Amino acid sequence: MLNKKPFRIAISGRSGCGNSTVSTILSERMHLKLVNYTFHNIAKDRGIDFIKLCEMAEEDPQWDYFVDENQVKLAMEDSSVLGSRLAIWMLKEADLKVFLTASPETRAFRIYEREGGVFEQRMVETHARDERDHARYKKLYEIDTDDYAFADLVINTNRLNQHQVADIIEAAAKVVVGKKKDDLKQERQD
């Protein structure tokens, strides 16, 4: 995408903000490798209930370390879109760091639509997961997931669909690519 230099986008946000969906759309549109191996994937691959795996991760940091180290390694191999809870913190080399937000109600409704169940229960589970994840990331990495002000772009996804969010990120990525090309030209002239 950029004179053979890798271009990397990191996308983070809490459950239900659209990280996985938007990352997939962007990787397809921009012809970038998608890196989005999550606890959902591990649970499916190993035949473990997702909620049970999350509980196991609270007791044993190997699960987080495994996911996070492998995602960064995969993202660094080539131009990529890394979508994960910690992408903007873990992929230090990202050219564009994006944080997605949405209200707890919007997020719980999206999870309810995706996974079914009872909406009120999804609200309770989403809130509990947020608290557990926040405490776990703070303990494991000293990362405060409430502090994302350093992100290049913060998008509230409440009123936007996944394609509109991807449009915004793609436009920002094109600006960053253009700036990098200008910087390369300047370096060559110096």
Disulfide bonds with the S-S distance in Angstrom:
none
